[in-house]
């Protein structure tokens, strides 16, 4: 009681926290990282990506965690492109493949650069966490195959089939092994890029021990889940550099939970504009965030979107994040900058609270099945299975004409459409009989709302896709 009374006596104490929206809402930061409808992001990211990566990014979105998709993947592409063009030698490696999305993405980038990717995973789920170094979040067996007593090769074989469906069977080499026991082939004695997604302290430490000495100067190591509540990856990173008596690395922050390390790049803490040591003892750089204009543009749109929210919290957090991005790209304002980065993301961070313990003891392991085939995702259209080619052409036409009608107009129309249509999720469509029945009753290739959107956005230039769309409209009206 006395605590309640004390809060009443402190000026402004009752209103320190902005009003929290219930559960998983549709506003900042979830609209940038965990959108209820992925189409809200498509028009914002694709105009900024290389054309040859557009469809890959869409298809990978169904196989990758959000985050790091899409902002992490976009930043990794830019960083890798710079490293390759600078002549950093070596192959690529990923430790921990999840559903396979990142392996597919990095494998595609490796193929474009004439390089190889090594994908390392036990395909049996996480090992037992370290009770002293991992906060109680994961349990042994998390992310393992659905049937732990089934064939050991279940997810491993599916992953290889998935790679083949993307045409990467000759680019990505698979090592089905725990990290500590993995044997790196002769082709991977020198590495230009390593992506560590081990979730736990010992797994991340094992990946560092396996790869660091092979990483070229100027090579890149990404530690995913560095800011995750389990905290094992962050502790393993610090302990690895300490155990080797190396200077603390400069950690380039990648949204939302990852950090990127460039080997040989040591923070000069005495130079003008150099990063300040953060309150958690690390040296961070926010250069990759602040120099990436598409992210800032997406946050500006999120600020406008949050004006429709039922409480002030999303709008205030979006504005705070936008202000954070406006700081100088290099260096830091203060040692508290890492908290200025994390605090506006609180709604997303709080949703991932989870944990390994329940009132009745440890929870069961969360298991998953790796898809064995590539599934095509479409930008704006929920497509009848027989009209996939037409819908692909329409998607491409929308993107190509975005510069003509204005990117902002595309984004406005897509958001309007997203609010009126359910998300089209090709990974679950095969198991959703009701949805398939609804689509089967429509002879046209696209939903009515999609046709209205396309009519608004696309010029009538007499091209094949425009003629086909017009013919569809005539047939549906008759």
TAHU-V599529 format. One record per pair of residues at least 12 apart in sequence whose C-alpha atoms are under 10 Angstrom apart, sorted by the first residue. I is the first residue (numbers start at 1). J is the second residue. Records with the same first field share a line. If there is no record, write none. Layout:
# TAHU-V599529
I->J / J
This chain:
# TAHU-V599529
17->312 / 313
18->311 / 312 / 313 / 314 / 315 / 316 / 317
19->310 / 311 / 312 / 313 / 314
20->310 / 311 / 312 / 313 / 314 / 347
21->309 / 310 / 311 / 312 / 313 / 314 / 347
22->310 / 311 / 347
23->347 / 348 / 350 / 351
24->36 / 347 / 348 / 351
25->309 / 310 / 314 / 347 / 348
26->302 / 305 / 306 / 309 / 314 / 419
27->302 / 303 / 304 / 305 / 306 / 307 / 308 / 309 / 310 / 313 / 314 / 315 / 318 / 347
28->299 / 301 / 302 / 303 / 305 / 306 / 309 / 313 / 314 / 315 / 316 / 317 / 318 / 319 / 321 / 344 / 345 / 346 / 347 / 348
29->299 / 302 / 303 / 306 / 314 / 315 / 317 / 318 / 321 / 344 / 345 / 346 / 347 / 348 / 349
30->66 / 302 / 314 / 345 / 346 / 347 / 348 / 349 / 351
31->298 / 299 / 302 / 305 / 306 / 348
32->44 / 66 / 67 / 69 / 70 / 71 / 295 / 298 / 299 / 301 / 302 / 348
33->65 / 66 / 67 / 68 / 69 / 70 / 71 / 255 / 256 / 345 / 348
34->65 / 66 / 67 / 69 / 348
35->66
36->418 / 419 / 422 / 423
37->415 / 418 / 419 / 421 / 422 / 423 / 424 / 425
38->58 / 61 / 62 / 379 / 380 / 418 / 423 / 424 / 425
39->58 / 378 / 379 / 380 / 381 / 411 / 414 / 415 / 417 / 418 / 419 / 423 / 424
40->298 / 379 / 380 / 411 / 412 / 413 / 414 / 415 / 416 / 417 / 418 / 419 / 423
41->70 / 298 / 379 / 411 / 414 / 415
42->54 / 57 / 58 / 70 / 378 / 379 / 380 / 399 / 411 / 414
43->379 / 380 / 398 / 399 / 402 / 407 / 408 / 409 / 410 / 411 / 412 / 413 / 414 / 415
44->294 / 295 / 297 / 298 / 301 / 407 / 408 / 410 / 411 / 414
45->57 / 70 / 71 / 74 / 294 / 295 / 297 / 298
46->58 / 74 / 294 / 379 / 399
47->294 / 399 / 400 / 402 / 403 / 407
48->74 / 293 / 294
49->74 / 77 / 78 / 294
50->74 / 77
51->396 / 399 / 400
52->112
53->74 / 77 / 105 / 108 / 109
54->379 / 396 / 399
55->376 / 377 / 378 / 379 / 392 / 395 / 396
56->101 / 104 / 105 / 108 / 166 / 376 / 377
57->69 / 70 / 73 / 74 / 101 / 104 / 105 / 377
58->70 / 375 / 376 / 377 / 378 / 379
59->101 / 104 / 105 / 166 / 374 / 375 / 376 / 377 / 378 / 426
60->73 / 99 / 100 / 101 / 102 / 103 / 104 / 105 / 374 / 375 / 376 / 377
61->73 / 101 / 102 / 105 / 377
62->99 / 100 / 101 / 371 / 374 / 375 / 376 / 377 / 425 / 426 / 427
63->98 / 99 / 100 / 101 / 102 / 103 / 104 / 105 / 370 / 371 / 374 / 375 / 427
64->97 / 98 / 99 / 100 / 101 / 102 / 103 / 104 / 105
65->98 / 99 / 100 / 101 / 102
66->256
67->224 / 225 / 254 / 255 / 256 / 257 / 258
68->102 / 224 / 225 / 254 / 255 / 256 / 257 / 258
69->101 / 102 / 255 / 256
70->255 / 295
71->254 / 255 / 256 / 289 / 292 / 294 / 295
72->224 / 253 / 254 / 255 / 256 / 257 / 258 / 259 / 289
73->102 / 105 / 106 / 254 / 255
74->292 / 294 / 295
75->254 / 255 / 288 / 289 / 292 / 295
76->105 / 106 / 109 / 193 / 220 / 222 / 254 / 260 / 288
77->105 / 106 / 109
78->288 / 292
79->220 / 260 / 288
80->106 / 109 / 110 / 113 / 192 / 193 / 219 / 220
81->109 / 113
83->192 / 193 / 218 / 219 / 220 / 262
84->110 / 113 / 115 / 192 / 193 / 219
85->113
86->218
87->192 / 218
88->191 / 192 / 193 / 215 / 216 / 217 / 218 / 219 / 220
89->115 / 190 / 191 / 192 / 193 / 215 / 216 / 217 / 218 / 219
90->115 / 116 / 117 / 187 / 188 / 189 / 190 / 191 / 192 / 193 / 214 / 215 / 216 / 219
91->110 / 113 / 114 / 115 / 116 / 117 / 118 / 187 / 188 / 189 / 190 / 191 / 192 / 193 / 194 / 214 / 215 / 216 / 219
92->106 / 107 / 109 / 110 / 115 / 116 / 117 / 118 / 119 / 172 / 188 / 190 / 191 / 192 / 193 / 194 / 195 / 215 / 219 / 220 / 221
93->106 / 107 / 110 / 116 / 117 / 118 / 119 / 120 / 172 / 173 / 174 / 184 / 188 / 191 / 192 / 193 / 194 / 195 / 196 / 211 / 221
94->106 / 107 / 117 / 118 / 119 / 120 / 121 / 174 / 193 / 194 / 195 / 196 / 197 / 198 / 207 / 221 / 222
95->118 / 119 / 120 / 121 / 122 / 175 / 178 / 179 / 182 / 194 / 195 / 196 / 197 / 198 / 203 / 204 / 206 / 207 / 208 / 211 / 223
96->119 / 120 / 121 / 122 / 123 / 125 / 126 / 178 / 179 / 195 / 196 / 197 / 198 / 199 / 203 / 204 / 207
97->119 / 120 / 121 / 122 / 123 / 159 / 174 / 195 / 196 / 197 / 198 / 370
98->121 / 123 / 125 / 143 / 144 / 159 / 197 / 198 / 368 / 369 / 370
99->143 / 155 / 158 / 159 / 162 / 368 / 369 / 370 / 371 / 372
100->119 / 158 / 159 / 160 / 162 / 163 / 370 / 371 / 372
101->162 / 163 / 370
102->119 / 195 / 197
103->117 / 118 / 119 / 120 / 159 / 163 / 168 / 172 / 195
104->117 / 119 / 159 / 162 / 163 / 164 / 166 / 167 / 168 / 171 / 172
105->166
106->118 / 119 / 172 / 193 / 194 / 195
107->119 / 163 / 166 / 167 / 168 / 169 / 170 / 171 / 172 / 173
108->163 / 166 / 167 / 168 / 171 / 172
109->171
110->168 / 171 / 172 / 193
111->167 / 168 / 170 / 171 / 172
112->171
114->171
115->171 / 172 / 187 / 192
116->168 / 170 / 171 / 172 / 173 / 187 / 188 / 191
117->168 / 170 / 171 / 172 / 173 / 174 / 187 / 188 / 191 / 193 / 194
118->171 / 172 / 173 / 174 / 175 / 184 / 185 / 187 / 188 / 191 / 194
119->172 / 173 / 174 / 175 / 176 / 177 / 195
120->173 / 174 / 175 / 176 / 177 / 178 / 179 / 182 / 183 / 184 / 196 / 207
121->156 / 174 / 175 / 176 / 177 / 178 / 179 / 182 / 197 / 198
122->144 / 152 / 153 / 155 / 156 / 175 / 176 / 177 / 178 / 179 / 181 / 182
123->141 / 143 / 144 / 145 / 152 / 153 / 154 / 155 / 156 / 157 / 159 / 175 / 176 / 177 / 178 / 369 / 370
124->140 / 141 / 142 / 143 / 144 / 145 / 146 / 148 / 152 / 153 / 154 / 155 / 156 / 176 / 177 / 178 / 367
125->139 / 140 / 141 / 142 / 143 / 144 / 145 / 146 / 148 / 155 / 178 / 365 / 366 / 367 / 368
126->138 / 139 / 140 / 141 / 142 / 143 / 144 / 178 / 198 / 199 / 200 / 203 / 365
127->139 / 140 / 141 / 142 / 144 / 178 / 198 / 199 / 200 / 202 / 203
128->140 / 141 / 142 / 200 / 202
129->199 / 200 / 201 / 202 / 203 / 230 / 232
130->200 / 201 / 202 / 232
131->201
132->201 / 232
133->200 / 201 / 202 / 230 / 231 / 232 / 233 / 234 / 235 / 236
134->199 / 200 / 201 / 202 / 229 / 230 / 231 / 232 / 233 / 234 / 235 / 236
135->200 / 201 / 228 / 229 / 230 / 231 / 232 / 355 / 356
136->229 / 230 / 231 / 354 / 355 / 356 / 357 / 362
137->199 / 200 / 228 / 229 / 230 / 231 / 352 / 353 / 354 / 355 / 356 / 357 / 362 / 363
138->199 / 200 / 230 / 354 / 355 / 356 / 357 / 362 / 363 / 364 / 365 / 366
139->355 / 356 / 357 / 362 / 363 / 364 / 365 / 366
140->356 / 364 / 365 / 366
141->364 / 365 / 366 / 367
142->364 / 365 / 366 / 367 / 368
143->365 / 366 / 367 / 368 / 369 / 370
144->365 / 366 / 367 / 368 / 369 / 370
145->366 / 367 / 368 / 369 / 370
146->365 / 366 / 367 / 368 / 369 / 370
147->367 / 368 / 369
148->367
153->176
154->369 / 370
155->368 / 369 / 370 / 371 / 372
156->174 / 175 / 176 / 370 / 372
157->176 / 370 / 371 / 372
158->369 / 370 / 371 / 372 / 373
159->174 / 369 / 370 / 371 / 372 / 373
160->172 / 173 / 174 / 370 / 371 / 372 / 373
161->370 / 371 / 372 / 373 / 374
162->370 / 371 / 372 / 373 / 374 / 375
163->372 / 373 / 374
164->372 / 373 / 374
165->372 / 373 / 374 / 375
166->373 / 374 / 375
167->374
173->185
178->203 / 206 / 207
179->198 / 202 / 203 / 204 / 205 / 206 / 207 / 208 / 209 / 210
180->202 / 203 / 204 / 205 / 206 / 207 / 208 / 209 / 210
181->206 / 210
182->206 / 207 / 210
183->210
184->210 / 211
188->211 / 214 / 215
189->211 / 213 / 214 / 215 / 216
190->211 / 212 / 213 / 214 / 215 / 216 / 219
191->211 / 212 / 213 / 214 / 215 / 216 / 217 / 219 / 220 / 221
192->214 / 215 / 216 / 217 / 218 / 219 / 220 / 221 / 262 / 263
193->211 / 214 / 215 / 216 / 218 / 219 / 220 / 221 / 222 / 261 / 262
194->207 / 208 / 211 / 212 / 215 / 219 / 220 / 221 / 222 / 223 / 260 / 261
195->207 / 220 / 221 / 222 / 223 / 224 / 260
196->208 / 211 / 221 / 222 / 223 / 224 / 225 / 233 / 258
197->222 / 223 / 224 / 225 / 226 / 233 / 258
198->223 / 224 / 225 / 232 / 233
199->223 / 224 / 225 / 226 / 228 / 230 / 231 / 232 / 233 / 234
200->225 / 230 / 231 / 232 / 233 / 234 / 235 / 236
201->230 / 231 / 232 / 233 / 234 / 235 / 236 / 237 / 239
202->232 / 233 / 235 / 236
203->232 / 233 / 236
204->223 / 224 / 232 / 233 / 234 / 235 / 236 / 237 / 240
205->232 / 233 / 234 / 235 / 236 / 237 / 238 / 239 / 240
206->236 / 240
207->223
208->221 / 223 / 236 / 237 / 240 / 241
209->240
212->240 / 263
215->262 / 263 / 264
216->262 / 263 / 264
217->262 / 263 / 264 / 265
218->261 / 262 / 263 / 264 / 265
219->261 / 262 / 263 / 264 / 265
220->260 / 261 / 262 / 263 / 264
221->259 / 260 / 261 / 262 / 263
222->251 / 252 / 253 / 254 / 258 / 259 / 260 / 261 / 262
223->236 / 237 / 251 / 253 / 254 / 257 / 258 / 259 / 260 / 261
224->254 / 255 / 256 / 257 / 258 / 259 / 260
225->256 / 257 / 258 / 259
226->253 / 254 / 256 / 257 / 258 / 259 / 260
227->253 / 256 / 257 / 258 / 259 / 342 / 349
228->256 / 257 / 258 / 349 / 352 / 353
229->257 / 349 / 350 / 352 / 353 / 354 / 355
230->353 / 355 / 356
233->258
234->258 / 259 / 282
237->249
238->281 / 282
246->266
247->266 / 267
248->266 / 267 / 281 / 282 / 283
249->261 / 262 / 263 / 264 / 265 / 266 / 267 / 282 / 283 / 284
250->262 / 263 / 264 / 265 / 266 / 267 / 268 / 275 / 277 / 282 / 283 / 284 / 285
251->265 / 266 / 267 / 275 / 282 / 283 / 284 / 285 / 286
252->283 / 284 / 285 / 286 / 287 / 288 / 289
253->284 / 285 / 286 / 287 / 288 / 289 / 338 / 341
254->285 / 286 / 287 / 288 / 289
255->286 / 288 / 289 / 295 / 341 / 342
256->289 / 341 / 342 / 345 / 348 / 349
257->342 / 349
259->284 / 285 / 286
260->284 / 285 / 288
266->283
267->283 / 284 / 285 / 331
269->283 / 331
271->331
272->331
273->328 / 329 / 330 / 331 / 332 / 333
274->330 / 331 / 332 / 333
275->330 / 331 / 332 / 333 / 334 / 335 / 337
276->331 / 332 / 333 / 334 / 335 / 336 / 337
277->332 / 334 / 335 / 336 / 337
278->332 / 334 / 335 / 336 / 337 / 338 / 339
279->334 / 335 / 336 / 337 / 338 / 339
280->335 / 336 / 338 / 339
281->335
282->335 / 338
283->331 / 332 / 335 / 338
284->331 / 332 / 335 / 337 / 338
285->329 / 330 / 331 / 332 / 337 / 338
286->324 / 325 / 327 / 328 / 329 / 330 / 331 / 332 / 337 / 338 / 341
287->325 / 327 / 328 / 329 / 330 / 331 / 332
288->329 / 330
289->324 / 325 / 326 / 329
290->322 / 324 / 325 / 326 / 327 / 328 / 329 / 330
291->325 / 326 / 328 / 329 / 330
292->325 / 329
293->325
295->322 / 325
296->321 / 322 / 323 / 325 / 326
297->322
298->322 / 411
299->318 / 319 / 321 / 322 / 325
300->318 / 319 / 321 / 322
301->318 / 408 / 411 / 412
302->314 / 315 / 318 / 319 / 322
303->315 / 316 / 317 / 318 / 319 / 320 / 321 / 322
304->318 / 319
305->318 / 415
306->318 / 319
313->344 / 346 / 347
314->344 / 345 / 346 / 347
315->344
316->344
317->343 / 344 / 345 / 346 / 347
318->344 / 345
319->344
320->340 / 341 / 343 / 344 / 345
321->340 / 341 / 342 / 343 / 344 / 345
322->341 / 344
323->340
324->337 / 340 / 341 / 344
325->340 / 341
371->427
374->427
375->425 / 426 / 427
376->388 / 392 / 425 / 426 / 427
377->392 / 424 / 425 / 426 / 427
378->391 / 392 / 393 / 394 / 395 / 396 / 424 / 425 / 426
379->391 / 392 / 394 / 395 / 396 / 398 / 399 / 414 / 424
380->392 / 394 / 395 / 396 / 398 / 414 / 417 / 418 / 423 / 424 / 446 / 447 / 449 / 450 / 451 / 453 / 454
381->394 / 395 / 423 / 424 / 445 / 446 / 447 / 448 / 449 / 450 / 451 / 453 / 454
382->421 / 422 / 423 / 424 / 425 / 426 / 439 / 445 / 446 / 447 / 448 / 449 / 450
383->424 / 426 / 439 / 440 / 442 / 444 / 445 / 446 / 447 / 450
384->436 / 438 / 439 / 440 / 441 / 442 / 443 / 444 / 445 / 446 / 447
385->436 / 439 / 440 / 445
386->440 / 443 / 444 / 445
387->443 / 444 / 445 / 446
388->445 / 446
389->445 / 465
390->445 / 446 / 464 / 465 / 466 / 468 / 469
391->445 / 446 / 465 / 469
392->465
393->464 / 465 / 466
394->446 / 454 / 458 / 464 / 465 / 466 / 468 / 469
395->454
396->465
397->454 / 457 / 458 / 459 / 463 / 465 / 466
398->410 / 453 / 454 / 457 / 458 / 459
399->457 / 458
400->458
401->457 / 458 / 459
402->457 / 458
404->457 / 458 / 459
405->456 / 457 / 458 / 459
406->457
409->456 / 457
410->453 / 454 / 456 / 457
413->450 / 452 / 453 / 454 / 456 / 457
414->450 / 453 / 454
416->449 / 453
417->449 / 450 / 452 / 453
418->449 / 450
420->449
421->447 / 448 / 449 / 450
442->476
443->472 / 475 / 476
444->469 / 471 / 472 / 473 / 474 / 475 / 476
445->468 / 469 / 472 / 473
446->469 / 472 / 473
448->473 / 476
451->469 / 470 / 472 / 473
454->466 / 469
455->469 / 470
